[in-house]
């Protein structure tokens, strides 16, 4: 019994981690036999793990398909991204004066690593590096309440198990270029409002790529980037 529970926990942790990091993207078919063989266990503990993940809303069963990673809620994704664009844009702007040359160099190195992933694109790796990059830009935010909201937004994005780059890989190349432009603004000592809008619009362009793929949910205002002179 203990061995069975242990194997179930192993399968549960493995599948959940892969869902969380994007290795198993929304709609990914969970083939029990394949997972069991990979983990060196029977199908029984894998089935138990999938049932637990179904109860958590991470897995769903479809007729004639079987178990698959649950699809995200487009409305929840949209409102989360819109909120994150606002708070992260502000956090990035007020962080900039506190960033050191070493911070900027570290961010550039991360962005260079992101660029290297583009040739043989791996959405999970790109998404992880993307968070690392943005963390450098917003972690120096002197307002702890705003910083907490940014952390909550990123945590919610992870809970949604969604990487836009999985569906619109072309957005990844644009994102790397926009990262470089953000760093240029920071190094040049750009006006706080200009930097805030650039960071906000960078986030909203990723949302726009998602909406172009999925279509805008009913009842939620669509995303549109803010003009340079607008607040």
C-alpha positions, 0 to 999 in steps of 0.5 A: 500500500505504501509503495502504491501511494508513493508511486501515485505521489510520484506520478502526481508530482511529475504530471503537475510540475509538467502542467505548471511549467508548460511542458504539458500545455492546455489540451495535451493528451495524457496517455497513461501507458506512456507516462507509466512507462516513462516513470517505471510504474504501472498504469494504476498509480498514474490513473490515481494521480490523474484523478487527483489532478482532475479534482483540482481542475488541472485535468479533464476527460473528453469523450473519445480522447481521454485525459488531457490537460484542462484548457484555460479560461480565456476570460480569466487569462485576459483580465489577469493579463490586463491587470498585470500589465497595469501593475507591472508597468508601474513597478518597472517604471519605479524600479528603474532608478534603483537598478544597477548596471549589474542588474541591467547586464543580468537582464541583457544576459537573460534576454540573450539566452531567450534569443538563443532558444528561438532557433529550436523553440522551447516554450517552457524554457522561454517562458521561464526565462521571460519571468526571470527577465521581468523579475530583474526589472520589477524586483527593485520596486520600492512599493511593497504593495505594488510588488505584491500585486505583481507577484500575485499576477505572475502566480495567477498566470502560472496557475492558468498554465498558459504560455502564449508563446506555445500558440503564437511562437512568432510573438517570442521573437517580438518579445525579445526585441521589446525586452532590448528596447525596455533595457535601452530606455532604462539605461538612457534614464527615460521618463518614468511615464514613457517607461511605464507605457512601454512596459505596459504595452509590451505585456498587452501585445502578448495579450493581443497575440493570445486574443488573435489566436483565441478570439476575445471573450464575450463581456470583457473589453479587448486589449489595445496598447496605450498611445504614447501620450495617453495615461 
